[in-house]
């Protein structure tokens, strides 16, 4: 499936980009899990490496773990502050942990 989008390129010029997505899975809420790219560049990889998203191993099978480690090391994006992965937080709370104790403590 492809989607075209335009972005401004200064002084009124626009570039058209084609986003291509390949469905990989369906989550428990019936949402499509897909890998999307622009000009062959994996959008999720860029987002994770920039600290704007996290590797979700349940669906990525660790595909972006090295990119996330780079972002964490560089303290990029969400890694510049206090953060815990959502699934770890929810598991802690479900097992009876208190909200503050389930956070990363920063």
C-alpha positions as CSV (number, residue, x, y, z in Angstrom):
1,X,0.0,0.0,0.0
2,X,1.4,3.4,-0.8
3,X,0.6,6.9,0.3
4,X,1.9,10.2,-1.1
5,X,2.5,13.2,1.0
6,X,4.0,16.6,0.2
7,X,6.3,18.6,2.4
8,X,7.5,22.2,2.0
9,X,11.0,22.6,0.6
10,X,11.4,26.4,1.3
11,X,10.1,29.3,-0.8
12,X,6.9,27.5,-1.8
13,X,8.6,24.4,-3.4
14,X,7.2,21.0,-2.5
15,X,8.6,17.5,-2.7
16,X,6.3,14.6,-3.0
17,X,7.3,11.6,-1.0
18,X,5.8,8.1,-1.4
19,X,5.3,6.2,1.9
20,X,5.1,2.4,1.4
21,X,3.8,0.1,4.1
22,X,3.9,-3.7,4.3
23,X,1.5,-5.3,6.9
24,X,3.3,-7.7,9.2
25,X,0.8,-8.5,11.9
26,X,-2.5,-7.6,13.6
27,X,-2.5,-6.7,17.3
28,X,-5.1,-7.8,19.8
29,X,-7.2,-4.7,19.1
30,X,-7.3,-5.6,15.4
31,X,-4.9,-2.9,14.3
32,X,-2.5,-3.6,11.5
33,X,1.2,-3.6,12.5
34,X,3.2,-2.6,9.4
35,X,6.7,-1.7,8.4
36,X,6.7,1.6,6.5
37,X,9.4,3.3,4.5
38,X,10.1,6.4,2.4
39,X,12.5,5.9,-0.5
40,X,13.6,2.6,1.0
41,X,14.3,4.1,4.4
42,X,12.5,2.4,7.3
43,X,10.5,5.1,9.1
44,X,10.4,3.2,12.4
45,X,14.1,2.7,12.4
46,X,14.6,6.5,12.0
47,X,12.0,7.2,14.8
48,X,13.6,4.7,17.2
49,X,17.2,5.9,16.5
50,X,16.0,9.5,17.0
51,X,14.5,8.6,20.4
52,X,11.0,9.5,19.1
53,X,9.7,5.9,19.4
54,X,10.6,2.6,21.1
55,X,11.4,-0.8,19.8
56,X,8.3,-2.9,20.6
57,X,9.8,-6.4,20.6
58,X,6.4,-8.2,20.7
59,X,5.9,-7.1,17.1
60,X,9.4,-6.1,15.8
61,X,11.1,-9.3,17.2
62,X,13.9,-6.9,18.3
63,X,14.5,-5.5,14.8
64,X,15.1,-2.1,16.3
65,X,16.9,-3.0,19.5
66,X,20.3,-1.7,18.3
67,X,18.8,1.5,17.2
68,X,17.1,2.0,20.6
69,X,20.4,1.2,22.3
70,X,22.1,4.0,20.2
71,X,19.3,6.4,21.1
72,X,19.5,5.6,24.8
73,X,23.3,6.0,24.8
74,X,23.0,9.4,23.1
75,X,20.1,10.3,25.4
76,X,18.1,11.2,22.3
77,X,14.4,12.2,22.5
78,X,12.5,10.3,25.3
79,X,15.8,8.9,26.6
80,X,16.9,12.4,27.6
81,X,14.6,12.2,30.6
82,X,12.9,9.6,32.8
83,X,11.3,6.8,30.9
84,X,10.1,3.2,31.3
85,X,8.7,1.0,28.5
86,X,4.9,0.9,28.7
87,X,4.7,-2.9,28.9
88,X,7.1,-3.0,31.8
89,X,5.1,-0.4,33.7
90,X,1.8,-2.1,33.1
91,X,3.2,-5.5,34.1
92,X,4.5,-4.0,37.4
93,X,1.1,-2.3,38.2
94,X,-0.8,-5.5,37.3
95,X,1.4,-7.5,39.7
96,X,0.4,-5.2,42.5
97,X,3.2,-2.6,42.3
98,X,2.5,1.0,43.3
99,X,2.6,3.6,40.5
100,X,5.8,5.3,41.8
101,X,7.5,2.1,42.5
102,X,6.7,0.9,38.9
103,X,8.3,4.0,37.4
104,X,12.0,4.2,36.7
105,X,12.5,6.3,39.8
106,X,13.8,9.5,38.2
